[in-house]
């Protein structure tokens, strides 16, 4: 039976790779939460900024970003995977919840 340690060691060969992947996952969750709560443009701008930081287009003055920029493949893949999953989940949620409820105009709006 595979343990967490054996699975992680098969994916990541060094600690910086693991940390870069973890930071990408957390950044993707942040982008997904922003998108989920209606901040569409802000979340996509943040996704772009994180991606450019990871690729080294923007210099990294802090130590955490140096770890990310040393192994950008892990950061970028987890960032994009998590962000796209959250955005897709939000779109599916909107379709499911929108189709199950009848459209009721909000207070102050007129029916046309």
Residue, then its C-alpha position, 0 to 999 in steps of 0.5 A: x500500500x502506498x503511503x503519502x511519503x512514497x507518492x510524494x517522493x515519486x513525484x518530487x525528487x527534491x524539497x524545493x520541487x515539493x515547496x514550489x508545487x505547494x506554493x503553486x497549489x496555494x496560489x491556485x486556490x487563491x485565484x480560484x477563491x477570487x474567481x468563485x466570489x465574483x472577482x473575475x478580472x482580478x483573479x485572472x490578473x493575479x493568475x497572470x502575475x503569479x505565472x510571470x513571477x514564476x517564469x522570472x519575467x519579474x525579478x524575485x527579491x524574496x527567498x520564497x520566490x527564488x524557490x519558485x523560480x528555481x523550479x517553475x514547472x511545478x509551480x506553474x503546473x499546480x497553479x494552472x491546474x488548480x485555477x482551471x479546476x476552480x474556475x470550471x467548478x464555478x461554471x458548472x455550479x452556476x449552470x446546475x444551480x441556475x437551471x434548478x431554480x426559476x428566474x425570479x427578478x430581484x427587488x427593484x427590477x422590472x420584468x420585461 
